[in-house]
C-alpha cells in the first residue's frame, strides 16, 4: 500500500514538472501508467488489510 502511494506521489511530481505533453519525451506516458498502477496497488493493499483484520 505504501509503495502505491509513493508511486502516485512521484508520478504527480514528474507530471507537475514536465515541460511538454505526451509524445515529447518527457515521460508523461509513463507517469500516467505509474499513477494508475499506484492507485490500483493502493486500493488492493487497502482491501487486503481490511480482509486480514476481519479474518484473523
N, C-alpha and C positions, 0 to 999 in steps of 0.2 A: 504494500500500500504506500509506503514511504517512497519507494523508487518511482512509482507512478506520479506522485505529487512533485517529486524533484524533476522528472522528465517534463511535466507540464509547465513548471516554472521556468526551466531553462529554455524550453521551446518558445514560451511567451517572451522571454528576454531577447532571444535571437530574432523573433518576428518584429519586436519593437525597434530593434536597432538596424534592421535590414534596409538597404537603400532602394532597391528596386522591387519589382513584382516577380511573379512566377516566371521561370524561364530565363532569368537574368544571371543565374549563377550564384545567387546569394543564399541558397539553401532553404528557400521558403517552402518548397515541396516537402522537404524532409521535416521542416517544422510542423507542417500540417499533420504529417504521419506521426511524428513524435507526440504531439498533443493528443491526437486521437488514441494512440496506444496507451499513453499515460492516463487518460480518462478511463479507458477500459480496465487497465490494471488497478486503478484506484477503486473502481466500482466492484471488481471481482475480489479485491482484498477486503473491502468492507463486508461483502457478502460472506466470505469465508470466516471473518471474525465474528459476525453475527451468528452464523450457524454453529461455530465451535463453542460459543458461550451458552447456547441453548442445549446442546447435547452433552456437554461434559463439564 
